[in-house]
């Protein structure tokens, strides 16, 4: 069914995080297919996740975007959450880019900036009773304007407590979020080295005197639409050279 919207195999495939779908406006000759029109596909239920694949061109390069992702906390298995990566891998793109909105755990970092994920801390305690660290093989051979750091995966859907944030910082976490890690595990399983970018939309609980609200996360992500689009275009330009 997805093949009905694809004319040339995509050279870059992108998972768009919460509030980061402004990139869609940069896509030319757009063709869209809703997840619910794909037989046997699961549906998104989270605010800020549209639930559709978008195919088109950025600077003449064919790309496929997933606008809306799945989360373990919605009742899906890690395998189910990774279904988007399986679809991307079918087309064997030059690269898979996974993006997310995340909480920043470093007060010396600016909100609205981006972090290239170099490591994961699995803080979900699903597969083990201790946090586990995964190091990524980043295949970026050019510099991007982003911090480099460690993304900590928690199950959600509630935001972390102050005590959890302190523990994550002690473990070396620079950002925290409720997505991306299951997709990374699917990449690992398929032998794919993704580029993973976090948009730092808020500070973690207790770091500043402000409650973390999902609406603020979406708002802050939308505020950096232009910068995000430029960053992704730069990555696409470099990975298809």
Secondary structure, 3 states (H helix, E strand, C coil): CHHHHCCCCCCEEEEECCCCHHHHHHCEEEEEEEHHHCCCCCCCCCCCCCCEEEEEEECCEEEEEEECCCCHHHCCCHHHHCHHHHHHHHCCCCEEEEEEEEEECCCCCCCCCEEEEEEEEECCCCCCCCCEEEECCCCCCCCCCCEEEEEEECCCCCCCCHHHHHHHHHHCCCEEECCCHHHHHHHHHHCCCCEEEEEEEEECECCECCCCCHHHHHHHHHHCHHHHHHHHHHHHHHHCC
